[in-house]
Amino acid sequence: MTQSHAYGEEWYWDDRYRKEQTTFDWYQRYEAVAPLLRLLLRPSHRILLVGCGNSPFGEKMVNDDYEQVVNIDISSVVIRAMQSKYSHLPHLQYMKMDVRDMSAFEDNSFDAVIDKGTLDSIMCGNDSQVNATKMLKEVHRVLKERGIYIMITYGDPSYRLGLLMDLNLWNINIHMRRGDGASSVAA
């Protein structure tokens, strides 16, 4: 198995975060998507960041008055580091969890789920269709009835749209940024 196909594997991310300890934001920094988030979310919303890595995104959300930001990642290495780093911020929680099995969360427990590249990562791995479907069904399960799934992706929007439409779980809106190739899908 090549490392490009290991993105869905805990060992890959643990190894990566042991080697690369500087913070990194996949795709977009908070400042770039904050205006969209302010349109879609309220500070009182309970928000889940999936595949959080060591990004300061959650911290910036809390600094922007969001009150309940839960971060999950498959890597125990990065979760321990982030728990230690942000132990002084009670509105920011970090948990080791696989986005394909979020059984630690009850159904309908989040107002929003934000995905910055997690689905893209899973789509690069082995059994991508099966794992992407597991992830999206779990995201749908943990979202409240009128909850919002925000996917920030560099994947082809028509392909991501097709994947979401095949599951028929959400009403979908696409927001495209010019120049950097990123798109956000709010479902």
N, C-alpha and C positions, 0 to 999 in steps of 0.2 A: 504494500500500500504506500503510495507517495503521500507526502505531507499535504499536498493540495487536496487530497481526498480525506483528510483527517479532521477537517473543521468541525465535525459533529462529535468528536471524541474528546473526552475529558483530559486524557494524557497529553494530547497536542497542546491544549490551552494551558495546562499546568506547566508544561515545559517552556512554552513561550513566555509566560509571565514570570517564571524563574529567571529567564535570560534578559527580558526586556521589562525593566521596572519603572521606566518613565511613563507618565500618563500619555494616553493616546485617544483621540476622538476619531472613531470610524465615520467617514463620509461627511458629516456636518457637525459643526460646533453648536452649542446651545444658542449663541447669539444669532446664528443664521436662521434657526427655526423658531425662535421665541415668538416672533410676531404671529406665526401660524398657530402655535400652541395657545397663545393668549386669545385667539379667536375661538378655539375649540374647547378649551379647558378652563375650569374655575380653580382658584387657589385651594378651595375646600375639597376638590376631587381627590380620591385615592388613586394614585398612579403607579403603574408597574413598568419598570424599565427592564426589558429582557435582554440578556447577553450584554450586561453593562460593562464588562471588562474593567479597565482602570480609568475610564473616562471621568472627567469632572462634571459631566452633564447633570447628574442628579444633584450634586452640590449646588450647581448654578440654578437649578430649578428651586431648591429650597431657599437660596439667597434671593430669588425672585418671588418669594412668598407662597410657593406651593407647600402645603402643610403635611402631606403624606406621600412620600416617594419611597417605594420599595424597589430595590434593585436585585436582580438575580443573575447568576452566571453559573455555568457548568464547572468552572475552575475553582477548586477549593483554595488554591494558592492566591488568586486575585481576590477572592471574597475575604479571606483572612486579612490581607493587606488593606483592603478598603474598610473593613470593620474597624481596624486599628486606626486608620487615618481619620475616619469620620465619627469616631465614638462620641465626640463632643456635640454632634448634631442629632438631636432626638427625632427630628422629622425625616431623617434619612436612614433607611434600614437596608442591610445587605444580607442576602441568604444564598447559600449554595443550592442550586436547583437546575435541573434540566428542563428547558422550555417544552420539551416533548412530553413531560410528565410533571405537571404542577399540582399533584394531588394534595400537597400541603395546604393549598388554598381552596377555600370553599367555592362552590358555584356562585356566580354573580357577585364577586367580592371587589371588583375594581371598576372605576369609572372610565379609565383609559389604560391602554397598553401601548407603550412606545417601543418600536423595534428599529434600531439603527444598524442594519446590516446582518441581523441574526438570521433572518430567513435566507438572505443571500448566502451566508456561510453554510447553512444547511443544504442549500441547493447545489453547492460545490462538493458535497460529500457523497459517500456511498449511500445507496438507497434513498436518493434525494426526494423523490416523489412521495414515498411512504413517510419519510421523516418530516417533510414539509406539511403533509396532511395532518400528521400527529400534532405538530406544533400549532397549526392554525385552528384545529379543533379544540386544543387546550386554551388558546387565547380566547376563542369564542366562549368557552365554558366559564372562564374566570371573569369575563366582562359582564357588567350589569346589562339589563335589557336594552337600555339606550346608550350603552358604553361605546367608546371609540377606540378603534385599533389604528394607530398611526405607524405606517411602515415607511421608513426612509431607505431607499434602494438605489443601486446602480444597475439593477437588472432591467432588462427590456420591459418597459411598462405594459406592453401588450401581453407579454408572457406572464408577468405577475398578475395582471388583471384576469387573464385566462384561468390561472390557478385559483384566484379568489372566487371567480364566477362559477367554476366547476363545483366548489363547495356550497355555493348559494347560501352563505351565512350572513352577509352584510349588504347594505346599500353602500356604494363605493363612489368616492370623489377622488380625482387625481389632481395634484398640485405639482407643476413642473417648474424647476428653476432653470433659467437660461445660462448657458456657458459652462456649467460644471458637470452636466450629465446626470445629476441626482434628481430623483423624483420622490415625492411623498405621496403615499396613498392613505387616505383617511377612510376607514370603513366603519 
